[in-house]
Amino acid sequence: MAEFSYQDMFPVGDDYTEYRLLTQEHVVTKSFEGLDIVKIDPEGLTLLAEQAFRDISFLLRPSHLKLLANILDDPESSDNDRYVAVEMLKNAVISAEGVFPMCQDTGTAIITGKKGQQVWTSFSDEESLSRGVFNAYTKNNLRYSQLAPLTMYDEKNTGCNLPAQIELYATQGDEYDFLFIAKGGGSANKTYLYQETKAVLKQGELITFMKSKIKSVGTSACPPYHLVFVVGGTSAEANLKTVKLASAGYLDSLPCTGNEFGRAFRDHELEAELLGISRKLGIGAQFGGKYFCHDIRVIRLPRHGASCPIGLGVSCSADRNIKAKITKGGIFLERLETDPERYLPKPTCTDHNAVNIDLNKSMDEICGILNGYPVSTRLLLTGKLVVARDIAHAKIKEQIETGQGLPEYFKKHIIYYAGPAKTPESYPSGSFGPTTSGRMDSYVPLFQEHGGSLIMLAKGNRSGIVTESCKKHGGFYLGCIGGTAARLGKECITDIETIEYPELGMEAVFLITVRDFPAFIIIDDKGNDFYENLLN
């Protein structure tokens, strides 16, 4: 018979995070039964949450920026790897100014807190943290993405990005430790759970399984990725919770071996093997090359004998994670990089091979020009684009089905799948990067049949129905660099006008004017798809 033995399932090691002191206010130390008690005012939690979500909307970790810079120094990087890395570093420089957030999807606010038993609060921690989220999103040029269900089918934007996802845990000690995450929809949608069996837990089978799943992630969540596999778990939700924490670097200091009591551990050898595999796939940093992933983490958990959950998730180019802690010494926040320009080499001009496309020409003329170039051709777009995404596409489909036809603007212009963040004062646009193209795939055959959506612009790979429709109707899909919303909003978009559905906010239909807007030909009118052989 086994004897009782307790161990922490997640025995993380020492925390080497560099913190900065936010304030020494709102925290006092009291004594109770011989113990020091850290007492926190509600304003302290509100201030911390507000500053955390502001920081991760505009700043990145130095470690992430170093990985981008490594792409530029690697002689095995493809030209497109380097091009994407430079654009992402330019984006980081603009974002660090604190005006344009790094991504137009400023995410769901997620907070994990571990509250020591010697930390006292006499109020609702969740309410105070939520107020900080509210302040961060309403005071800054961020986007409201949370939809409140009014009925099973009707929704309304909450107008402040609440509610937040807040999970608080009781632990030992006199510290209150936090992880704040801003998780965009594109990245969140690339979280997967596979209910497998013991049969997959063999070296050859597991690596083959993982390789196929890496490819299935595709490019729509803005690689290069921090990619995570978690094998095992006491439940499905425990597995995916571990995926989320690991993708934020929160579990990096786990031990590298397991034991008979069931502790979590990282398999560094398997991580290195999978990273090597990911770099031979040819997918690269969105448009072909080596850097599909910055790094890969593999965590093994204990499991029920009848279950073998395997979770997969990513943190994308908007790697928005930040640690914080409250101690008797004050309120501390992880120090992010405020000078990303030091990672950017000079000169940084990378557009000399691009084809300039005048969007003020007719749709037939533009299609005729694109017809003369192969997939993967780099473009610079100048002129007018129509912006429309999920809800607008659904409404326009209803118009067609009720006999009203397709709006003329869908026939005359390239359709850009995007939704902007707030517009800063004195600028024509806020951060305005592309959204995931695959969500609009089902609309393409119908719209192209009616003479619209002949050229589409967004991020990521698309399904076969889009390739077939473009071949049938003479259409094109252009890929935009995901993860460069700040640069696009500040430097490439010169005018924006709402032309339909203004009540939808960022989901409205816009007419925008762009200058030197970077893109690639991904699907052409001959049925060629740049990603077909890379992802299948």
C-alpha positions as CSV (number, residue, x, y, z in Angstrom):
1,M,0.0,0.0,0.0
2,A,1.3,3.5,-0.9
3,E,2.1,5.9,1.9
4,F,0.7,9.5,1.8
5,S,3.0,11.9,0.1
6,Y,2.2,15.4,-1.1
7,Q,4.0,17.4,-3.8
8,D,3.0,20.4,-5.8
9,M,2.0,19.1,-9.3
10,F,3.7,22.2,-10.8
11,P,7.0,22.7,-8.9
12,V,8.3,25.8,-10.7
13,G,11.7,26.9,-9.8
14,D,13.1,30.3,-8.9
15,D,11.6,33.4,-10.6
16,Y,14.3,35.3,-12.4
17,T,11.9,37.8,-13.9
18,E,13.1,41.4,-13.8
19,Y,10.4,43.6,-12.0
20,R,10.0,47.3,-11.7
21,L,8.4,49.0,-8.7
22,L,5.1,50.4,-9.7
23,T,4.3,52.0,-6.3
24,Q,4.7,51.5,-2.5
25,E,1.3,52.9,-1.9
26,H,-1.9,50.9,-1.2
27,V,0.1,48.2,0.7
28,V,0.7,48.1,4.4
29,T,2.1,45.5,6.8
30,K,0.3,44.4,9.9
31,S,1.0,41.7,12.5
32,F,-1.4,38.9,13.3
33,E,-0.6,35.9,15.6
34,G,3.1,36.6,15.1
35,L,2.9,36.7,11.4
36,D,3.4,39.6,9.0
37,I,0.2,40.3,7.1
38,V,0.3,42.2,3.8
39,K,-2.9,44.3,3.6
40,I,-3.8,45.7,0.2
41,D,-6.2,48.5,-0.7
42,P,-8.6,48.0,-3.6
43,E,-6.9,50.9,-5.5
44,G,-3.7,48.8,-5.5
45,L,-5.3,46.0,-7.5
46,T,-7.0,48.4,-9.9
47,L,-3.8,50.3,-10.5
48,L,-1.9,47.1,-11.1
49,A,-4.4,45.6,-13.6
50,E,-4.7,48.9,-15.5
51,Q,-0.9,49.3,-15.8
52,A,-0.4,45.7,-16.7
53,F,-2.9,45.7,-19.6
54,R,-1.5,49.1,-20.8
55,D,2.0,47.7,-20.8
56,I,1.2,44.5,-22.7
57,S,-0.8,46.4,-25.3
58,F,2.2,48.4,-26.3
59,L,5.4,46.7,-25.1
60,L,7.0,43.3,-25.6
61,R,9.4,41.2,-23.5
62,P,13.1,41.6,-24.3
63,S,13.3,37.8,-24.8
64,H,10.7,37.9,-27.5
65,L,12.4,40.8,-29.4
66,K,15.8,39.0,-29.2
67,L,14.2,36.0,-30.9
68,L,13.0,38.3,-33.7
69,A,16.4,39.8,-34.0
70,N,17.9,36.3,-34.2
71,I,16.0,35.7,-37.5
72,L,17.9,38.6,-39.1
73,D,21.2,37.2,-38.0
74,D,20.6,33.6,-39.2
75,P,22.1,32.9,-42.6
76,E,19.5,30.1,-43.1
77,S,16.5,32.5,-42.8
78,S,14.6,33.1,-46.0
79,D,14.2,36.5,-47.5
80,N,10.6,36.5,-46.4
81,D,11.5,35.4,-42.9
82,R,13.7,38.5,-42.6
83,Y,11.1,40.7,-44.2
84,V,8.5,39.6,-41.7
85,A,10.9,40.0,-38.8
86,V,11.9,43.5,-39.8
87,E,8.2,44.5,-40.2
88,M,7.4,43.1,-36.7
89,L,10.4,45.0,-35.2
90,K,9.2,48.2,-36.9
91,N,5.8,47.5,-35.5
92,A,7.2,47.1,-32.0
93,V,9.1,50.4,-32.3
94,I,5.8,52.3,-33.2
95,S,3.8,50.5,-30.6
96,A,6.3,51.3,-27.8
97,E,5.4,55.0,-28.3
98,G,2.2,54.1,-26.4
99,V,-0.3,55.4,-29.0
100,F,-0.8,52.5,-31.4
101,P,-1.3,49.1,-29.8
102,M,0.8,46.4,-31.4
103,C,-2.3,44.5,-32.6
104,Q,-5.7,45.8,-33.5
105,D,-7.3,42.9,-31.6
106,T,-6.3,44.0,-28.1
107,G,-7.6,40.8,-26.8
108,T,-9.6,39.2,-24.0
109,A,-8.2,40.3,-20.6
110,I,-7.1,37.2,-18.6
111,I,-5.8,37.3,-15.1
112,T,-4.4,34.5,-13.0
113,G,-3.6,35.3,-9.4
114,K,-2.1,33.3,-6.6
115,K,-2.9,34.9,-3.2
116,G,-0.7,34.0,-0.2
117,Q,-2.6,33.2,3.0
118,Q,-0.9,36.1,4.7
119,V,-2.3,38.6,2.1
120,W,-5.5,40.3,3.2
121,T,-8.1,42.1,1.2
122,S,-11.4,43.2,2.6
123,F,-13.1,43.7,-0.7
124,S,-13.9,41.8,-4.0
125,D,-10.5,41.3,-5.6
126,E,-12.2,40.4,-8.9
127,E,-14.2,43.7,-8.9
128,S,-11.1,45.8,-8.3
129,L,-9.1,43.9,-11.0
130,S,-12.0,44.3,-13.4
131,R,-12.0,48.1,-12.8
132,G,-8.4,48.1,-13.8
133,V,-9.2,46.3,-17.0
134,F,-12.0,48.8,-17.6
135,N,-9.7,51.7,-17.1
136,A,-7.0,50.3,-19.4
137,Y,-9.3,49.6,-22.3
138,T,-11.4,52.8,-22.0
139,K,-8.5,55.2,-21.5
140,N,-6.2,53.9,-24.2
141,N,-6.5,53.3,-28.0
142,L,-7.6,49.7,-27.5
143,R,-10.5,47.8,-29.0
144,Y,-13.6,46.4,-27.4
145,S,-14.1,42.8,-28.5
146,Q,-16.3,41.2,-25.8
147,L,-19.9,40.4,-26.9
148,A,-22.6,39.9,-24.2
149,P,-25.3,37.4,-25.2
150,L,-28.8,38.9,-24.9
151,T,-30.4,35.7,-26.1
152,M,-29.0,32.5,-27.5
153,Y,-28.7,34.2,-30.9
154,D,-28.5,38.0,-30.2
155,E,-25.4,39.7,-28.9
156,K,-24.2,43.2,-28.0
157,N,-20.7,44.6,-27.6
158,T,-20.1,45.5,-23.9
159,G,-18.3,48.7,-24.9
160,C,-15.5,48.4,-22.4
161,N,-13.9,44.9,-23.1
162,L,-15.4,43.5,-19.9
163,P,-16.0,40.9,-18.6
164,A,-12.4,39.7,-18.0
165,Q,-11.5,36.1,-17.3
166,I,-10.2,36.2,-13.7
167,E,-9.0,33.1,-11.8
168,L,-7.7,33.5,-8.2
169,Y,-6.0,30.7,-6.1
170,A,-5.1,30.5,-2.4
171,T,-1.4,29.6,-1.7
172,Q,1.0,29.8,1.1
173,G,3.1,32.9,2.0
174,D,2.8,36.6,2.0
175,E,2.9,37.4,-1.7
176,Y,0.2,38.0,-4.3
177,D,1.5,36.8,-7.6
178,F,-0.1,37.5,-11.0
179,L,0.0,36.6,-14.6
180,F,-1.8,39.0,-17.0
181,I,-2.5,37.9,-20.6
182,A,-4.2,39.8,-23.4
183,K,-5.3,37.0,-25.8
184,G,-6.5,37.9,-29.3
185,G,-9.1,35.8,-31.1
186,G,-6.7,34.6,-33.8
187,S,-4.3,33.2,-31.3
188,A,-7.0,31.8,-29.0
189,N,-8.7,30.0,-31.9
190,K,-5.5,28.0,-32.4
191,T,-6.0,26.1,-29.1
192,Y,-6.8,22.5,-29.6
193,L,-7.6,19.4,-27.4
194,Y,-7.1,15.9,-28.8
195,Q,-8.5,13.0,-26.8
196,E,-6.0,10.3,-27.4
197,T,-5.1,7.0,-25.9
198,K,-2.0,5.2,-24.5
199,A,-1.3,4.1,-28.0
200,V,0.1,7.5,-28.9
201,L,2.7,7.4,-26.1
202,K,5.4,5.8,-28.2
203,Q,8.3,7.9,-29.5
204,G,7.7,7.4,-33.2
205,E,3.9,7.7,-32.9
206,L,4.0,10.7,-30.7
207,I,6.4,12.7,-32.9
208,T,4.4,11.8,-36.0
209,F,1.3,13.0,-34.3
210,M,2.8,16.2,-33.1
211,K,4.3,17.0,-36.5
212,S,0.9,16.7,-38.2
213,K,-0.7,19.0,-35.6
214,I,2.0,21.6,-35.9
215,K,1.2,21.9,-39.6
216,S,-2.5,22.1,-38.8
217,V,-2.0,25.3,-36.9
218,G,-1.4,27.2,-40.1
219,T,-0.4,30.8,-40.4
220,S,-3.6,32.7,-39.5
221,A,-2.5,33.4,-35.9
222,C,0.6,35.4,-36.9
223,P,3.8,33.3,-36.7
224,P,6.5,33.0,-35.6
225,Y,4.9,31.2,-32.7
226,H,5.7,30.2,-29.2
227,L,4.1,26.8,-29.5
228,V,3.1,24.4,-26.7
229,F,2.2,20.8,-26.4
230,V,0.8,19.4,-23.1
231,V,0.5,15.6,-22.9
232,G,-1.7,14.3,-20.1
233,G,-3.7,16.0,-17.4
234,T,-6.1,15.1,-14.7
235,S,-8.9,16.5,-16.8
236,A,-9.4,18.2,-20.2
237,E,-9.6,21.6,-18.6
238,A,-6.4,21.0,-16.6
239,N,-4.6,20.2,-19.8
240,L,-5.7,23.3,-21.6
241,K,-5.1,25.5,-18.6
242,T,-1.5,24.3,-18.6
243,V,-1.3,25.1,-22.4
244,K,-2.4,28.7,-21.6
245,L,0.2,29.1,-18.8
246,A,3.0,27.5,-20.7
247,S,2.4,29.6,-23.8
248,A,3.0,32.6,-21.6
249,G,6.3,31.3,-20.4
250,Y,4.9,30.9,-16.9
251,L,6.0,27.3,-16.5
252,D,9.5,27.5,-18.1
253,S,11.2,26.6,-14.8
254,L,9.5,23.3,-14.4
255,P,11.8,20.3,-13.7
256,C,13.0,18.3,-16.7
257,T,12.2,14.9,-15.3
258,G,9.1,13.3,-13.8
259,N,8.8,11.2,-10.6
260,E,6.5,8.5,-9.1
261,F,4.3,11.1,-7.5
262,G,3.1,12.7,-10.7
263,R,4.8,16.0,-11.0
264,A,4.7,18.0,-14.2
265,F,7.9,18.3,-16.2
266,R,9.3,19.7,-19.5
267,D,10.9,17.4,-22.1
268,H,13.7,19.6,-23.4
269,E,14.9,16.9,-25.8
270,L,11.6,16.5,-27.5
271,E,11.2,20.3,-27.6
272,A,14.5,20.6,-29.5
273,E,13.5,17.8,-31.9
274,L,10.1,19.3,-32.7
275,L,11.6,22.8,-33.2
276,G,13.9,21.3,-35.7
277,I,11.0,19.6,-37.5
278,S,9.0,22.9,-37.5
279,R,12.0,24.7,-39.2
280,K,12.1,22.1,-42.0
281,L,8.4,22.4,-42.9
282,G,9.1,25.4,-45.1
283,I,6.2,27.5,-43.8
284,G,8.4,30.0,-42.2
285,A,7.3,33.3,-40.7
286,Q,4.0,33.4,-42.6
287,F,5.4,33.4,-46.2
288,G,7.9,30.5,-46.5
289,G,11.1,29.8,-44.8
290,K,12.5,28.5,-41.5
291,Y,10.9,30.4,-38.7
292,F,7.4,29.0,-38.2
293,C,8.2,28.8,-34.5
294,H,10.4,30.8,-32.2
295,D,10.4,28.0,-29.7
296,I,8.4,24.9,-28.6
297,R,7.6,23.8,-25.1
298,V,6.5,20.2,-24.3
299,I,5.0,19.5,-20.9
300,R,4.1,16.1,-19.5
301,L,1.3,15.8,-16.9
302,P,-0.1,12.8,-14.9
303,R,-3.3,11.3,-16.4
304,H,-6.1,9.0,-15.7
305,G,-5.4,5.6,-17.1
306,A,-8.4,5.8,-19.4
307,S,-7.6,9.3,-20.8
308,C,-4.7,10.8,-22.6
309,P,-5.6,14.4,-23.5
310,I,-3.1,16.3,-25.6
311,G,-3.4,20.0,-25.8
312,L,-1.8,22.4,-28.4
313,G,-1.7,26.2,-28.3
314,V,0.4,29.2,-29.3
315,S,1.3,32.6,-28.3
316,C,1.6,34.7,-31.5
317,S,3.7,37.6,-32.6
318,A,1.6,39.8,-30.1
319,D,3.2,37.9,-27.2
320,R,1.2,39.8,-24.6
321,N,2.0,38.3,-21.2
322,I,3.3,40.0,-18.1
323,K,4.0,38.9,-14.5
324,A,3.3,41.0,-11.4
325,K,3.5,40.6,-7.7
326,I,2.5,42.5,-4.5
327,T,4.8,42.1,-1.5
328,K,5.3,44.0,1.7
329,G,7.7,46.1,-0.4
330,G,5.1,47.3,-2.8
331,I,3.5,46.6,-6.1
332,F,5.8,45.3,-8.8
333,L,5.3,44.7,-12.5
334,E,7.5,42.8,-15.0
335,R,9.8,45.1,-16.9
336,L,9.1,45.0,-20.6
337,E,11.2,46.5,-23.3
338,T,10.7,50.3,-23.8
339,D,13.4,50.7,-26.5
340,P,12.7,48.0,-29.1
341,E,14.6,50.1,-31.8
342,R,17.9,48.7,-30.5
343,Y,16.9,45.3,-31.9
344,L,16.2,46.8,-35.4
345,P,19.2,46.8,-37.8
346,K,19.9,49.6,-40.1
347,P,19.2,50.1,-42.9
348,T,15.8,48.5,-42.8
349,C,14.4,49.0,-46.3
350,T,13.1,45.6,-47.5
351,D,10.6,46.6,-50.2
352,H,12.9,46.9,-53.2
353,N,11.6,43.7,-54.8
354,A,7.9,44.5,-54.4
355,V,5.5,45.2,-57.2
356,N,3.5,48.4,-56.9
357,I,-0.2,48.0,-57.4
358,D,-2.5,51.1,-58.1
359,L,-5.8,50.3,-56.5
360,N,-7.5,53.2,-58.2
361,K,-7.5,51.2,-61.4
362,S,-10.6,49.1,-62.3
363,M,-11.0,45.7,-60.8
364,D,-10.4,44.1,-64.3
365,E,-7.2,46.0,-64.7
366,I,-5.9,45.1,-61.2
367,C,-6.8,41.4,-61.8
368,G,-5.0,41.6,-65.2
369,I,-1.8,42.9,-63.5
370,L,-1.9,40.2,-60.8
371,N,-2.4,37.6,-63.4
372,G,1.1,38.2,-64.7
373,Y,2.8,37.3,-61.4
374,P,3.2,34.0,-59.5
375,V,2.0,33.2,-56.0
376,S,4.5,34.5,-53.3
377,T,5.0,37.7,-55.2
378,R,5.5,40.7,-52.9
379,L,3.2,43.7,-53.5
380,L,2.8,47.3,-52.3
381,L,-0.8,48.5,-52.5
382,T,-1.7,52.1,-52.9
383,G,-5.3,53.4,-53.2
384,K,-8.7,52.5,-51.8
385,L,-9.8,49.3,-50.0
386,V,-13.1,48.3,-48.5
387,V,-12.9,46.8,-45.0
388,A,-15.5,44.2,-44.0
389,R,-15.3,41.2,-41.7
390,D,-17.6,38.6,-40.0
391,I,-20.8,40.5,-39.2
392,A,-20.7,42.6,-42.3
393,H,-20.3,39.5,-44.5
394,A,-23.3,37.8,-42.8
395,K,-25.4,40.9,-43.4
396,I,-24.4,41.2,-47.0
397,K,-25.2,37.5,-47.6
398,E,-28.7,38.2,-46.2
399,Q,-29.0,41.0,-48.8
400,I,-28.2,38.6,-51.6
401,E,-30.6,36.0,-50.3
402,T,-33.4,38.5,-50.1
403,G,-32.9,39.7,-53.6
404,Q,-31.2,43.0,-52.8
405,G,-27.9,42.0,-54.5
406,L,-24.3,42.7,-53.7
407,P,-23.3,46.2,-52.8
408,E,-21.3,47.9,-55.6
409,Y,-18.4,48.6,-53.3
410,F,-17.9,44.9,-53.0
411,K,-17.4,44.7,-56.8
412,K,-15.3,47.8,-57.3
413,H,-12.7,47.4,-54.5
414,I,-10.4,44.9,-52.9
415,I,-12.0,43.5,-49.7
416,Y,-9.8,43.8,-46.6
417,Y,-10.8,41.6,-43.7
418,A,-10.0,43.7,-40.6
419,G,-11.4,45.6,-37.7
420,P,-9.6,48.7,-36.3
421,A,-8.7,49.7,-32.8
422,K,-9.6,53.2,-31.6
423,T,-8.3,56.1,-33.7
424,P,-5.7,58.2,-31.8
425,E,-6.2,61.9,-31.8
426,S,-4.7,63.7,-34.9
427,Y,-4.3,60.4,-36.8
428,P,-6.6,59.1,-39.6
429,S,-6.6,55.5,-38.2
430,G,-5.8,53.4,-35.2
431,S,-4.0,50.1,-35.3
432,F,-5.5,48.2,-38.3
433,G,-4.0,44.8,-39.0
434,P,-5.7,41.9,-40.8
435,T,-8.0,39.4,-39.2
436,T,-8.1,35.6,-39.9
437,S,-9.2,35.0,-43.5
438,G,-10.6,31.5,-43.0
439,R,-13.6,32.8,-41.1
440,M,-14.9,34.3,-44.4
441,D,-14.2,31.3,-46.6
442,S,-17.8,30.2,-46.8
443,Y,-18.9,33.5,-48.3
444,V,-16.4,33.6,-51.1
445,P,-18.1,31.4,-53.8
446,L,-21.5,33.2,-53.4
447,F,-19.9,36.7,-53.4
448,Q,-17.6,36.0,-56.4
449,E,-20.5,34.5,-58.3
450,H,-22.2,37.9,-57.9
451,G,-19.1,39.8,-59.1
452,G,-17.7,40.7,-55.7
453,S,-14.7,39.8,-53.5
454,L,-12.6,39.2,-56.6
455,I,-9.5,40.3,-54.7
456,M,-9.4,39.7,-50.9
457,L,-6.7,40.8,-48.4
458,A,-6.2,39.3,-45.0
459,K,-3.9,37.0,-43.0
460,G,-3.4,33.2,-43.0
461,N,-4.1,30.2,-45.1
462,R,-7.5,29.4,-46.7
463,S,-9.5,26.3,-47.5
464,G,-9.9,24.7,-50.9
465,I,-13.2,26.3,-51.6
466,V,-11.5,29.7,-51.9
467,T,-8.9,28.3,-54.3
468,E,-11.6,26.7,-56.4
469,S,-13.7,29.8,-56.5
470,C,-10.8,32.0,-57.5
471,K,-10.0,29.7,-60.3
472,K,-13.6,29.6,-61.5
473,H,-14.3,33.4,-61.2
474,G,-10.8,34.9,-61.8
475,G,-10.2,35.9,-58.3
476,F,-7.1,36.4,-56.0
477,Y,-6.4,36.2,-52.3
478,L,-3.6,38.4,-51.0
479,G,-1.9,37.8,-47.7
480,C,-1.0,40.6,-45.4
481,I,1.6,40.4,-42.7
482,G,-0.1,39.5,-39.4
483,G,1.3,41.2,-36.3
484,T,2.0,44.6,-37.8
485,A,-1.2,46.5,-37.0
486,A,0.6,49.5,-35.4
487,R,2.8,50.1,-38.5
488,L,-0.1,49.7,-40.9
489,G,-2.3,52.1,-38.9
490,K,0.3,54.8,-38.5
491,E,2.3,54.6,-41.7
492,C,0.1,52.9,-44.4
493,I,-3.5,54.1,-43.8
494,T,-4.1,57.7,-44.8
495,D,-7.9,58.0,-44.6
496,I,-10.8,56.0,-43.3
497,E,-14.6,56.5,-43.9
498,T,-17.5,54.5,-42.5
499,I,-19.7,53.5,-45.5
500,E,-22.2,51.1,-44.0
501,Y,-23.4,49.6,-40.6
502,P,-21.9,52.3,-38.4
503,E,-23.7,50.8,-35.4
504,L,-21.4,47.8,-35.6
505,G,-18.4,49.7,-34.4
506,M,-15.2,48.0,-35.5
507,E,-17.3,45.5,-37.4
508,A,-18.7,48.3,-39.7
509,V,-17.8,48.5,-43.4
510,F,-15.1,51.1,-44.0
511,L,-13.5,52.6,-47.1
512,I,-9.9,53.3,-46.4
513,T,-7.0,54.8,-48.4
514,V,-3.7,53.1,-48.1
515,R,-0.1,53.9,-49.2
516,D,2.6,51.3,-49.8
517,F,0.5,48.6,-48.0
518,P,2.6,45.4,-48.0
519,A,1.0,42.1,-49.3
520,F,1.8,38.8,-51.0
521,I,-0.1,36.9,-53.7
522,I,-1.2,33.7,-51.9
523,I,-4.0,32.4,-54.2
524,D,-4.2,33.3,-57.9
525,D,-6.8,33.0,-60.6
526,K,-5.2,29.8,-62.0
527,G,-5.9,27.7,-58.9
528,N,-2.5,28.0,-57.3
529,D,-2.2,28.3,-53.5
530,F,1.1,29.2,-52.0
531,Y,0.4,27.2,-48.8
532,E,-1.0,24.1,-50.5
533,N,2.1,21.9,-50.4
534,L,3.4,23.4,-47.1
535,L,0.3,22.7,-45.0
536,N,-1.2,19.6,-46.5
